[in-house]
Amino acid sequence: MTLPECVEVTTGENPVGSVIWLHGLGADGHDFEPIVPELHLPAELPLRFVFPHAPVRPVTINGGMSMRAWYDIVSLDAEGRADAKGVYESTALLEGLIAREIDRGIDAKKIVIAGFSMGGAIAINTALHSKESLAGLMALSTYLPLPSEVAASTGGRDLPVFMAHGSFDPMLPMQWGQASAEKLKETGFAVEWHDYPMAHAVCPEEIRDIREWLLKIYGVRTSG
């Protein structure tokens, strides 16, 4: 399997953990690169942020136009919108990126998988089936791409999960995110839910909460 090209940002020498963060439809690995300095991570927590580029593929709801996408979106419905084959292929890519971080000396328990929109959907699906005991899952403005996968999931239920959504998101209604969070909770996942008065985006309050969550995940105490 050929892994996708990635943008990488390290916040210090000798990273003690990795955050693999997948972008949304039509974007690329540079999309969330500017957020890293905004997290103001302390020097005692050097992390490697890995932002992979999604493959280019035709997207049905965009008239078949080719663009970077982790899977095809075949409808505008909450159920059945995600192309299952594409979801599985991109899940395998993320699993490959996790394995590469482990090969680079990062313990699986220090690897966070994250994503925005369809990137978050792949992160969720990967967490459901990961054989590794990961540090956490961060799913932003997203949803379960294949809801039927939850019941059969083999991922550890002790995985810390951060989910966030904009309360007036016109592209992915917050109800989809909330329903996905509830489904995860019903099967034993502990989901930390956040919502913000924003559209399909990331806001400063969310970045602050992501920072606090990462500090907690990696066991770094902070006074502010």
Biotite code that builds the C-alpha atoms (Angstrom):
import biotite.structure as struc

atoms = struc.array([
    struc.Atom([0.000, 0.000, 0.000], chain_id="A", res_id=1, res_name="MET", atom_name="CA", element="C"),
    struc.Atom([1.285, 3.443, -0.945], chain_id="A", res_id=2, res_name="THR", atom_name="CA", element="C"),
    struc.Atom([0.772, 5.944, 1.854], chain_id="A", res_id=3, res_name="LEU", atom_name="CA", element="C"),
    struc.Atom([-0.452, 9.446, 0.997], chain_id="A", res_id=4, res_name="PRO", atom_name="CA", element="C"),
    struc.Atom([1.936, 12.379, 0.913], chain_id="A", res_id=5, res_name="GLU", atom_name="CA", element="C"),
    struc.Atom([1.785, 14.383, 4.130], chain_id="A", res_id=6, res_name="CYS", atom_name="CA", element="C"),
    struc.Atom([2.532, 17.815, 5.493], chain_id="A", res_id=7, res_name="VAL", atom_name="CA", element="C"),
    struc.Atom([4.359, 17.511, 8.823], chain_id="A", res_id=8, res_name="GLU", atom_name="CA", element="C"),
    struc.Atom([4.815, 20.027, 11.609], chain_id="A", res_id=9, res_name="VAL", atom_name="CA", element="C"),
    struc.Atom([6.712, 19.325, 14.826], chain_id="A", res_id=10, res_name="THR", atom_name="CA", element="C"),
    struc.Atom([6.360, 21.531, 17.880], chain_id="A", res_id=11, res_name="THR", atom_name="CA", element="C"),
    struc.Atom([9.746, 20.544, 19.300], chain_id="A", res_id=12, res_name="GLY", atom_name="CA", element="C"),
    struc.Atom([12.653, 18.140, 18.964], chain_id="A", res_id=13, res_name="GLU", atom_name="CA", element="C"),
    struc.Atom([12.161, 14.433, 19.624], chain_id="A", res_id=14, res_name="ASN", atom_name="CA", element="C"),
    struc.Atom([8.333, 14.303, 19.539], chain_id="A", res_id=15, res_name="PRO", atom_name="CA", element="C"),
    struc.Atom([6.743, 12.240, 22.292], chain_id="A", res_id=16, res_name="VAL", atom_name="CA", element="C"),
    struc.Atom([3.465, 11.800, 20.400], chain_id="A", res_id=17, res_name="GLY", atom_name="CA", element="C"),
    struc.Atom([1.806, 12.170, 17.014], chain_id="A", res_id=18, res_name="SER", atom_name="CA", element="C"),
    struc.Atom([-1.470, 13.702, 15.867], chain_id="A", res_id=19, res_name="VAL", atom_name="CA", element="C"),
    struc.Atom([-2.610, 12.435, 12.451], chain_id="A", res_id=20, res_name="ILE", atom_name="CA", element="C"),
    struc.Atom([-5.182, 14.963, 11.228], chain_id="A", res_id=21, res_name="TRP", atom_name="CA", element="C"),
    struc.Atom([-7.274, 14.451, 8.076], chain_id="A", res_id=22, res_name="LEU", atom_name="CA", element="C"),
    struc.Atom([-8.716, 17.381, 6.122], chain_id="A", res_id=23, res_name="HIS", atom_name="CA", element="C"),
    struc.Atom([-12.192, 17.773, 4.648], chain_id="A", res_id=24, res_name="GLY", atom_name="CA", element="C"),
    struc.Atom([-13.572, 17.554, 1.113], chain_id="A", res_id=25, res_name="LEU", atom_name="CA", element="C"),
    struc.Atom([-11.667, 19.530, -1.506], chain_id="A", res_id=26, res_name="GLY", atom_name="CA", element="C"),
    struc.Atom([-8.976, 20.743, 0.894], chain_id="A", res_id=27, res_name="ALA", atom_name="CA", element="C"),
    struc.Atom([-5.490, 19.285, 1.383], chain_id="A", res_id=28, res_name="ASP", atom_name="CA", element="C"),
    struc.Atom([-2.941, 18.592, 4.071], chain_id="A", res_id=29, res_name="GLY", atom_name="CA", element="C"),
    struc.Atom([-2.084, 22.273, 4.427], chain_id="A", res_id=30, res_name="HIS", atom_name="CA", element="C"),
    struc.Atom([-5.618, 23.137, 5.569], chain_id="A", res_id=31, res_name="ASP", atom_name="CA", element="C"),
    struc.Atom([-5.064, 22.709, 9.315], chain_id="A", res_id=32, res_name="PHE", atom_name="CA", element="C"),
    struc.Atom([-1.328, 23.371, 9.339], chain_id="A", res_id=33, res_name="GLU", atom_name="CA", element="C"),
    struc.Atom([-1.845, 26.981, 10.598], chain_id="A", res_id=34, res_name="PRO", atom_name="CA", element="C"),
    struc.Atom([-3.710, 25.728, 13.673], chain_id="A", res_id=35, res_name="ILE", atom_name="CA", element="C"),
    struc.Atom([-0.613, 24.099, 15.178], chain_id="A", res_id=36, res_name="VAL", atom_name="CA", element="C"),
    struc.Atom([1.004, 27.339, 16.438], chain_id="A", res_id=37, res_name="PRO", atom_name="CA", element="C"),
    struc.Atom([-2.409, 28.532, 17.633], chain_id="A", res_id=38, res_name="GLU", atom_name="CA", element="C"),
    struc.Atom([-2.532, 25.579, 20.053], chain_id="A", res_id=39, res_name="LEU", atom_name="CA", element="C"),
    struc.Atom([0.372, 27.110, 22.031], chain_id="A", res_id=40, res_name="HIS", atom_name="CA", element="C"),
    struc.Atom([1.542, 23.703, 23.198], chain_id="A", res_id=41, res_name="LEU", atom_name="CA", element="C"),
    struc.Atom([4.080, 23.786, 26.037], chain_id="A", res_id=42, res_name="PRO", atom_name="CA", element="C"),
    struc.Atom([7.735, 22.970, 25.382], chain_id="A", res_id=43, res_name="ALA", atom_name="CA", element="C"),
    struc.Atom([7.467, 19.841, 27.512], chain_id="A", res_id=44, res_name="GLU", atom_name="CA", element="C"),
    struc.Atom([4.981, 18.377, 25.010], chain_id="A", res_id=45, res_name="LEU", atom_name="CA", element="C"),
    struc.Atom([6.742, 18.176, 21.622], chain_id="A", res_id=46, res_name="PRO", atom_name="CA", element="C"),
    struc.Atom([4.327, 16.620, 19.132], chain_id="A", res_id=47, res_name="LEU", atom_name="CA", element="C"),
    struc.Atom([4.477, 15.656, 15.470], chain_id="A", res_id=48, res_name="ARG", atom_name="CA", element="C"),
    struc.Atom([1.407, 16.737, 13.502], chain_id="A", res_id=49, res_name="PHE", atom_name="CA", element="C"),
    struc.Atom([0.856, 14.720, 10.340], chain_id="A", res_id=50, res_name="VAL", atom_name="CA", element="C"),
    struc.Atom([-1.562, 16.175, 7.761], chain_id="A", res_id=51, res_name="PHE", atom_name="CA", element="C"),
    struc.Atom([-2.036, 13.741, 4.857], chain_id="A", res_id=52, res_name="PRO", atom_name="CA", element="C"),
    struc.Atom([-3.367, 14.726, 1.425], chain_id="A", res_id=53, res_name="HIS", atom_name="CA", element="C"),
    struc.Atom([-6.463, 12.761, 0.409], chain_id="A", res_id=54, res_name="ALA", atom_name="CA", element="C"),
    struc.Atom([-6.460, 11.004, -2.974], chain_id="A", res_id=55, res_name="PRO", atom_name="CA", element="C"),
    struc.Atom([-8.064, 12.819, -5.910], chain_id="A", res_id=56, res_name="VAL", atom_name="CA", element="C"),
    struc.Atom([-11.342, 11.184, -6.970], chain_id="A", res_id=57, res_name="ARG", atom_name="CA", element="C"),
    struc.Atom([-14.660, 12.098, -8.644], chain_id="A", res_id=58, res_name="PRO", atom_name="CA", element="C"),
    struc.Atom([-17.302, 13.278, -6.150], chain_id="A", res_id=59, res_name="VAL", atom_name="CA", element="C"),
    struc.Atom([-20.888, 12.484, -7.143], chain_id="A", res_id=60, res_name="THR", atom_name="CA", element="C"),
    struc.Atom([-22.626, 15.361, -5.324], chain_id="A", res_id=61, res_name="ILE", atom_name="CA", element="C"),
    struc.Atom([-20.252, 17.831, -6.998], chain_id="A", res_id=62, res_name="ASN", atom_name="CA", element="C"),
    struc.Atom([-21.263, 16.721, -10.477], chain_id="A", res_id=63, res_name="GLY", atom_name="CA", element="C"),
    struc.Atom([-18.539, 14.095, -10.669], chain_id="A", res_id=64, res_name="GLY", atom_name="CA", element="C"),
    struc.Atom([-15.798, 16.717, -10.453], chain_id="A", res_id=65, res_name="MET", atom_name="CA", element="C"),
    struc.Atom([-12.461, 15.294, -9.315], chain_id="A", res_id=66, res_name="SER", atom_name="CA", element="C"),
    struc.Atom([-11.014, 16.695, -6.103], chain_id="A", res_id=67, res_name="MET", atom_name="CA", element="C"),
    struc.Atom([-9.251, 15.563, -2.966], chain_id="A", res_id=68, res_name="ARG", atom_name="CA", element="C"),
    struc.Atom([-11.694, 13.364, -1.070], chain_id="A", res_id=69, res_name="ALA", atom_name="CA", element="C"),
    struc.Atom([-11.370, 10.469, 1.352], chain_id="A", res_id=70, res_name="TRP", atom_name="CA", element="C"),
    struc.Atom([-14.420, 8.822, -0.248], chain_id="A", res_id=71, res_name="TYR", atom_name="CA", element="C"),
    struc.Atom([-17.215, 9.618, -2.673], chain_id="A", res_id=72, res_name="ASP", atom_name="CA", element="C"),
    struc.Atom([-20.321, 11.350, -1.342], chain_id="A", res_id=73, res_name="ILE", atom_name="CA", element="C"),
    struc.Atom([-23.185, 9.809, -3.237], chain_id="A", res_id=74, res_name="VAL", atom_name="CA", element="C"),
    struc.Atom([-26.154, 11.629, -1.661], chain_id="A", res_id=75, res_name="SER", atom_name="CA", element="C"),
    struc.Atom([-27.069, 14.432, 0.748], chain_id="A", res_id=76, res_name="LEU", atom_name="CA", element="C"),
    struc.Atom([-28.713, 12.084, 3.244], chain_id="A", res_id=77, res_name="ASP", atom_name="CA", element="C"),
    struc.Atom([-27.227, 11.315, 6.650], chain_id="A", res_id=78, res_name="ALA", atom_name="CA", element="C"),
    struc.Atom([-27.640, 7.596, 5.952], chain_id="A", res_id=79, res_name="GLU", atom_name="CA", element="C"),
    struc.Atom([-26.097, 6.208, 2.799], chain_id="A", res_id=80, res_name="GLY", atom_name="CA", element="C"),
    struc.Atom([-24.175, 9.326, 1.776], chain_id="A", res_id=81, res_name="ARG", atom_name="CA", element="C"),
    struc.Atom([-20.718, 7.762, 2.122], chain_id="A", res_id=82, res_name="ALA", atom_name="CA", element="C"),
    struc.Atom([-19.267, 5.385, -0.448], chain_id="A", res_id=83, res_name="ASP", atom_name="CA", element="C"),
    struc.Atom([-18.364, 2.339, 1.679], chain_id="A", res_id=84, res_name="ALA", atom_name="CA", element="C"),
    struc.Atom([-15.531, 1.174, -0.582], chain_id="A", res_id=85, res_name="LYS", atom_name="CA", element="C"),
    struc.Atom([-13.870, 4.594, -0.354], chain_id="A", res_id=86, res_name="GLY", atom_name="CA", element="C"),
    struc.Atom([-14.335, 4.659, 3.421], chain_id="A", res_id=87, res_name="VAL", atom_name="CA", element="C"),
    struc.Atom([-12.610, 1.282, 3.750], chain_id="A", res_id=88, res_name="TYR", atom_name="CA", element="C"),
    struc.Atom([-9.763, 2.329, 1.444], chain_id="A", res_id=89, res_name="GLU", atom_name="CA", element="C"),
    struc.Atom([-9.101, 5.539, 3.369], chain_id="A", res_id=90, res_name="SER", atom_name="CA", element="C"),
    struc.Atom([-9.427, 3.733, 6.703], chain_id="A", res_id=91, res_name="THR", atom_name="CA", element="C"),
    struc.Atom([-6.624, 1.458, 5.497], chain_id="A", res_id=92, res_name="ALA", atom_name="CA", element="C"),
    struc.Atom([-4.545, 4.525, 4.576], chain_id="A", res_id=93, res_name="LEU", atom_name="CA", element="C"),
    struc.Atom([-4.977, 5.968, 8.073], chain_id="A", res_id=94, res_name="LEU", atom_name="CA", element="C"),
    struc.Atom([-4.108, 2.609, 9.611], chain_id="A", res_id=95, res_name="GLU", atom_name="CA", element="C"),
    struc.Atom([-0.949, 2.655, 7.480], chain_id="A", res_id=96, res_name="GLY", atom_name="CA", element="C"),
    struc.Atom([-0.065, 6.119, 8.763], chain_id="A", res_id=97, res_name="LEU", atom_name="CA", element="C"),
    struc.Atom([-0.571, 4.922, 12.347], chain_id="A", res_id=98, res_name="ILE", atom_name="CA", element="C"),
    struc.Atom([1.756, 1.976, 11.677], chain_id="A", res_id=99, res_name="ALA", atom_name="CA", element="C"),
    struc.Atom([4.361, 4.347, 10.216], chain_id="A", res_id=100, res_name="ARG", atom_name="CA", element="C"),
    struc.Atom([4.315, 6.517, 13.346], chain_id="A", res_id=101, res_name="GLU", atom_name="CA", element="C"),
    struc.Atom([4.819, 3.393, 15.454], chain_id="A", res_id=102, res_name="ILE", atom_name="CA", element="C"),
    struc.Atom([7.751, 2.427, 13.203], chain_id="A", res_id=103, res_name="ASP", atom_name="CA", element="C"),
    struc.Atom([9.170, 5.908, 13.802], chain_id="A", res_id=104, res_name="ARG", atom_name="CA", element="C"),
    struc.Atom([9.257, 5.222, 17.523], chain_id="A", res_id=105, res_name="GLY", atom_name="CA", element="C"),
    struc.Atom([5.941, 6.683, 18.717], chain_id="A", res_id=106, res_name="ILE", atom_name="CA", element="C"),
    struc.Atom([3.992, 4.411, 21.066], chain_id="A", res_id=107, res_name="ASP", atom_name="CA", element="C"),
    struc.Atom([0.440, 3.731, 19.828], chain_id="A", res_id=108, res_name="ALA", atom_name="CA", element="C"),
    struc.Atom([-0.808, 5.066, 23.175], chain_id="A", res_id=109, res_name="LYS", atom_name="CA", element="C"),
    struc.Atom([0.699, 8.432, 22.176], chain_id="A", res_id=110, res_name="LYS", atom_name="CA", element="C"),
    struc.Atom([-1.017, 8.657, 18.776], chain_id="A", res_id=111, res_name="ILE", atom_name="CA", element="C"),
    struc.Atom([-4.166, 10.766, 18.319], chain_id="A", res_id=112, res_name="VAL", atom_name="CA", element="C"),
    struc.Atom([-6.207, 10.375, 15.141], chain_id="A", res_id=113, res_name="ILE", atom_name="CA", element="C"),
    struc.Atom([-8.192, 13.425, 14.124], chain_id="A", res_id=114, res_name="ALA", atom_name="CA", element="C"),
    struc.Atom([-10.185, 14.810, 11.254], chain_id="A", res_id=115, res_name="GLY", atom_name="CA", element="C"),
    struc.Atom([-12.544, 17.497, 10.043], chain_id="A", res_id=116, res_name="PHE", atom_name="CA", element="C"),
    struc.Atom([-15.742, 16.726, 8.128], chain_id="A", res_id=117, res_name="SER", atom_name="CA", element="C"),
    struc.Atom([-15.114, 13.675, 5.893], chain_id="A", res_id=118, res_name="MET", atom_name="CA", element="C"),
    struc.Atom([-11.630, 13.423, 7.395], chain_id="A", res_id=119, res_name="GLY", atom_name="CA", element="C"),
    struc.Atom([-13.275, 13.094, 10.795], chain_id="A", res_id=120, res_name="GLY", atom_name="CA", element="C"),
    struc.Atom([-15.553, 10.390, 9.418], chain_id="A", res_id=121, res_name="ALA", atom_name="CA", element="C"),
    struc.Atom([-12.484, 8.344, 8.421], chain_id="A", res_id=122, res_name="ILE", atom_name="CA", element="C"),
    struc.Atom([-10.922, 8.946, 11.842], chain_id="A", res_id=123, res_name="ALA", atom_name="CA", element="C"),
    struc.Atom([-14.094, 7.676, 13.533], chain_id="A", res_id=124, res_name="ILE", atom_name="CA", element="C"),
    struc.Atom([-14.296, 4.579, 11.337], chain_id="A", res_id=125, res_name="ASN", atom_name="CA", element="C"),
    struc.Atom([-10.625, 3.832, 11.968], chain_id="A", res_id=126, res_name="THR", atom_name="CA", element="C"),
    struc.Atom([-11.059, 4.177, 15.730], chain_id="A", res_id=127, res_name="ALA", atom_name="CA", element="C"),
    struc.Atom([-13.950, 1.714, 15.616], chain_id="A", res_id=128, res_name="LEU", atom_name="CA", element="C"),
    struc.Atom([-11.726, -1.016, 14.216], chain_id="A", res_id=129, res_name="HIS", atom_name="CA", element="C"),
    struc.Atom([-8.194, -0.149, 15.318], chain_id="A", res_id=130, res_name="SER", atom_name="CA", element="C"),
    struc.Atom([-6.170, -3.021, 16.709], chain_id="A", res_id=131, res_name="LYS", atom_name="CA", element="C"),
    struc.Atom([-3.969, -0.469, 18.457], chain_id="A", res_id=132, res_name="GLU", atom_name="CA", element="C"),
    struc.Atom([-4.697, 1.165, 21.801], chain_id="A", res_id=133, res_name="SER", atom_name="CA", element="C"),
    struc.Atom([-4.560, 4.797, 20.700], chain_id="A", res_id=134, res_name="LEU", atom_name="CA", element="C"),
    struc.Atom([-4.291, 8.018, 22.718], chain_id="A", res_id=135, res_name="ALA", atom_name="CA", element="C"),
    struc.Atom([-7.536, 9.528, 21.448], chain_id="A", res_id=136, res_name="GLY", atom_name="CA", element="C"),
    struc.Atom([-9.960, 10.384, 18.658], chain_id="A", res_id=137, res_name="LEU", atom_name="CA", element="C"),
    struc.Atom([-10.746, 13.969, 17.667], chain_id="A", res_id=138, res_name="MET", atom_name="CA", element="C"),
    struc.Atom([-13.763, 14.244, 15.336], chain_id="A", res_id=139, res_name="ALA", atom_name="CA", element="C"),
    struc.Atom([-14.656, 17.770, 14.203], chain_id="A", res_id=140, res_name="LEU", atom_name="CA", element="C"),
    struc.Atom([-17.861, 18.770, 12.383], chain_id="A", res_id=141, res_name="SER", atom_name="CA", element="C"),
    struc.Atom([-18.390, 15.210, 11.256], chain_id="A", res_id=142, res_name="THR", atom_name="CA", element="C"),
    struc.Atom([-20.507, 12.065, 11.549], chain_id="A", res_id=143, res_name="TYR", atom_name="CA", element="C"),
    struc.Atom([-20.406, 8.269, 11.452], chain_id="A", res_id=144, res_name="LEU", atom_name="CA", element="C"),
    struc.Atom([-19.900, 7.409, 7.779], chain_id="A", res_id=145, res_name="PRO", atom_name="CA", element="C"),
    struc.Atom([-21.137, 3.825, 8.167], chain_id="A", res_id=146, res_name="LEU", atom_name="CA", element="C"),
    struc.Atom([-23.456, 3.682, 11.217], chain_id="A", res_id=147, res_name="PRO", atom_name="CA", element="C"),
    struc.Atom([-23.887, -0.083, 10.960], chain_id="A", res_id=148, res_name="SER", atom_name="CA", element="C"),
    struc.Atom([-20.172, -0.490, 11.726], chain_id="A", res_id=149, res_name="GLU", atom_name="CA", element="C"),
    struc.Atom([-20.586, 0.631, 15.342], chain_id="A", res_id=150, res_name="VAL", atom_name="CA", element="C"),
    struc.Atom([-22.241, -2.510, 16.691], chain_id="A", res_id=151, res_name="ALA", atom_name="CA", element="C"),
    struc.Atom([-19.516, -4.734, 15.239], chain_id="A", res_id=152, res_name="ALA", atom_name="CA", element="C"),
    struc.Atom([-16.650, -2.449, 16.199], chain_id="A", res_id=153, res_name="SER", atom_name="CA", element="C"),
    struc.Atom([-13.627, -3.950, 17.909], chain_id="A", res_id=154, res_name="THR", atom_name="CA", element="C"),
    struc.Atom([-11.897, -0.726, 18.970], chain_id="A", res_id=155, res_name="GLY", atom_name="CA", element="C"),
    struc.Atom([-11.246, -0.141, 22.668], chain_id="A", res_id=156, res_name="GLY", atom_name="CA", element="C"),
    struc.Atom([-14.157, 1.533, 24.432], chain_id="A", res_id=157, res_name="ARG", atom_name="CA", element="C"),
    struc.Atom([-11.758, 3.342, 26.769], chain_id="A", res_id=158, res_name="ASP", atom_name="CA", element="C"),
    struc.Atom([-10.587, 5.539, 23.885], chain_id="A", res_id=159, res_name="LEU", atom_name="CA", element="C"),
    struc.Atom([-10.961, 9.247, 24.766], chain_id="A", res_id=160, res_name="PRO", atom_name="CA", element="C"),
    struc.Atom([-13.203, 10.893, 22.157], chain_id="A", res_id=161, res_name="VAL", atom_name="CA", element="C"),
    struc.Atom([-13.490, 14.641, 21.488], chain_id="A", res_id=162, res_name="PHE", atom_name="CA", element="C"),
    struc.Atom([-16.368, 15.604, 19.175], chain_id="A", res_id=163, res_name="MET", atom_name="CA", element="C"),
    struc.Atom([-17.223, 19.170, 18.190], chain_id="A", res_id=164, res_name="ALA", atom_name="CA", element="C"),
    struc.Atom([-19.691, 20.792, 15.793], chain_id="A", res_id=165, res_name="HIS", atom_name="CA", element="C"),
    struc.Atom([-21.025, 24.165, 14.713], chain_id="A", res_id=166, res_name="GLY", atom_name="CA", element="C"),
    struc.Atom([-24.595, 24.814, 15.841], chain_id="A", res_id=167, res_name="SER", atom_name="CA", element="C"),
    struc.Atom([-25.529, 26.360, 12.481], chain_id="A", res_id=168, res_name="PHE", atom_name="CA", element="C"),
    struc.Atom([-23.488, 24.178, 10.153], chain_id="A", res_id=169, res_name="ASP", atom_name="CA", element="C"),
    struc.Atom([-25.247, 24.315, 6.740], chain_id="A", res_id=170, res_name="PRO", atom_name="CA", element="C"),
    struc.Atom([-23.232, 21.465, 5.215], chain_id="A", res_id=171, res_name="MET", atom_name="CA", element="C"),
    struc.Atom([-23.376, 18.847, 7.969], chain_id="A", res_id=172, res_name="LEU", atom_name="CA", element="C"),
    struc.Atom([-26.220, 19.646, 10.379], chain_id="A", res_id=173, res_name="PRO", atom_name="CA", element="C"),
    struc.Atom([-25.183, 19.471, 14.013], chain_id="A", res_id=174, res_name="MET", atom_name="CA", element="C"),
    struc.Atom([-27.935, 16.894, 14.556], chain_id="A", res_id=175, res_name="GLN", atom_name="CA", element="C"),
    struc.Atom([-25.892, 14.452, 12.476], chain_id="A", res_id=176, res_name="TRP", atom_name="CA", element="C"),
    struc.Atom([-22.906, 14.941, 14.733], chain_id="A", res_id=177, res_name="GLY", atom_name="CA", element="C"),
    struc.Atom([-25.028, 14.646, 17.874], chain_id="A", res_id=178, res_name="GLN", atom_name="CA", element="C"),
    struc.Atom([-26.712, 11.467, 16.605], chain_id="A", res_id=179, res_name="ALA", atom_name="CA", element="C"),
    struc.Atom([-23.299, 9.978, 15.836], chain_id="A", res_id=180, res_name="SER", atom_name="CA", element="C"),
    struc.Atom([-22.020, 10.903, 19.300], chain_id="A", res_id=181, res_name="ALA", atom_name="CA", element="C"),
    struc.Atom([-25.069, 9.282, 20.904], chain_id="A", res_id=182, res_name="GLU", atom_name="CA", element="C"),
    struc.Atom([-24.579, 6.114, 18.870], chain_id="A", res_id=183, res_name="LYS", atom_name="CA", element="C"),
    struc.Atom([-20.982, 5.933, 20.013], chain_id="A", res_id=184, res_name="LEU", atom_name="CA", element="C"),
    struc.Atom([-22.046, 6.492, 23.627], chain_id="A", res_id=185, res_name="LYS", atom_name="CA", element="C"),
    struc.Atom([-24.676, 3.744, 23.380], chain_id="A", res_id=186, res_name="GLU", atom_name="CA", element="C"),
    struc.Atom([-21.961, 1.248, 22.520], chain_id="A", res_id=187, res_name="THR", atom_name="CA", element="C"),
    struc.Atom([-19.712, 2.261, 25.401], chain_id="A", res_id=188, res_name="GLY", atom_name="CA", element="C"),
    struc.Atom([-17.509, 5.057, 24.070], chain_id="A", res_id=189, res_name="PHE", atom_name="CA", element="C"),
    struc.Atom([-16.999, 8.037, 26.391], chain_id="A", res_id=190, res_name="ALA", atom_name="CA", element="C"),
    struc.Atom([-17.582, 11.049, 24.148], chain_id="A", res_id=191, res_name="VAL", atom_name="CA", element="C"),
    struc.Atom([-16.714, 14.587, 25.205], chain_id="A", res_id=192, res_name="GLU", atom_name="CA", element="C"),
    struc.Atom([-19.115, 16.762, 23.194], chain_id="A", res_id=193, res_name="TRP", atom_name="CA", element="C"),
    struc.Atom([-18.654, 20.446, 22.324], chain_id="A", res_id=194, res_name="HIS", atom_name="CA", element="C"),
    struc.Atom([-20.716, 22.747, 20.131], chain_id="A", res_id=195, res_name="ASP", atom_name="CA", element="C"),
    struc.Atom([-20.064, 26.312, 19.081], chain_id="A", res_id=196, res_name="TYR", atom_name="CA", element="C"),
    struc.Atom([-22.089, 29.102, 17.404], chain_id="A", res_id=197, res_name="PRO", atom_name="CA", element="C"),
    struc.Atom([-20.401, 28.676, 14.018], chain_id="A", res_id=198, res_name="MET", atom_name="CA", element="C"),
    struc.Atom([-20.927, 27.192, 10.566], chain_id="A", res_id=199, res_name="ALA", atom_name="CA", element="C"),
    struc.Atom([-18.817, 24.418, 8.928], chain_id="A", res_id=200, res_name="HIS", atom_name="CA", element="C"),
    struc.Atom([-15.570, 25.688, 10.359], chain_id="A", res_id=201, res_name="ALA", atom_name="CA", element="C"),
    struc.Atom([-13.226, 25.816, 13.350], chain_id="A", res_id=202, res_name="VAL", atom_name="CA", element="C"),
    struc.Atom([-13.366, 28.722, 15.809], chain_id="A", res_id=203, res_name="CYS", atom_name="CA", element="C"),
    struc.Atom([-10.941, 30.100, 18.429], chain_id="A", res_id=204, res_name="PRO", atom_name="CA", element="C"),
    struc.Atom([-12.962, 28.636, 21.330], chain_id="A", res_id=205, res_name="GLU", atom_name="CA", element="C"),
    struc.Atom([-12.737, 25.223, 19.700], chain_id="A", res_id=206, res_name="GLU", atom_name="CA", element="C"),
    struc.Atom([-8.978, 25.532, 19.236], chain_id="A", res_id=207, res_name="ILE", atom_name="CA", element="C"),
    struc.Atom([-8.692, 26.405, 22.938], chain_id="A", res_id=208, res_name="ARG", atom_name="CA", element="C"),
    struc.Atom([-10.733, 23.332, 23.893], chain_id="A", res_id=209, res_name="ASP", atom_name="CA", element="C"),
    struc.Atom([-8.675, 21.110, 21.566], chain_id="A", res_id=210, res_name="ILE", atom_name="CA", element="C"),
    struc.Atom([-5.545, 22.382, 23.297], chain_id="A", res_id=211, res_name="ARG", atom_name="CA", element="C"),
    struc.Atom([-6.920, 21.563, 26.735], chain_id="A", res_id=212, res_name="GLU", atom_name="CA", element="C"),
    struc.Atom([-8.019, 18.121, 25.551], chain_id="A", res_id=213, res_name="TRP", atom_name="CA", element="C"),
    struc.Atom([-4.598, 17.342, 24.078], chain_id="A", res_id=214, res_name="LEU", atom_name="CA", element="C"),
    struc.Atom([-2.879, 18.436, 27.284], chain_id="A", res_id=215, res_name="LEU", atom_name="CA", element="C"),
    struc.Atom([-5.194, 16.131, 29.231], chain_id="A", res_id=216, res_name="LYS", atom_name="CA", element="C"),
    struc.Atom([-4.655, 13.240, 26.796], chain_id="A", res_id=217, res_name="ILE", atom_name="CA", element="C"),
    struc.Atom([-0.900, 13.544, 27.091], chain_id="A", res_id=218, res_name="TYR", atom_name="CA", element="C"),
    struc.Atom([-0.952, 14.074, 30.849], chain_id="A", res_id=219, res_name="GLY", atom_name="CA", element="C"),
    struc.Atom([0.412, 17.615, 30.892], chain_id="A", res_id=220, res_name="VAL", atom_name="CA", element="C"),
    struc.Atom([-0.797, 19.777, 33.745], chain_id="A", res_id=221, res_name="ARG", atom_name="CA", element="C"),
    struc.Atom([-1.336, 23.433, 33.052], chain_id="A", res_id=222, res_name="THR", atom_name="CA", element="C"),
    struc.Atom([-2.520, 26.422, 35.018], chain_id="A", res_id=223, res_name="SER", atom_name="CA", element="C"),
    struc.Atom([-3.938, 28.193, 32.005], chain_id="A", res_id=224, res_name="GLY", atom_name="CA", element="C"),
])
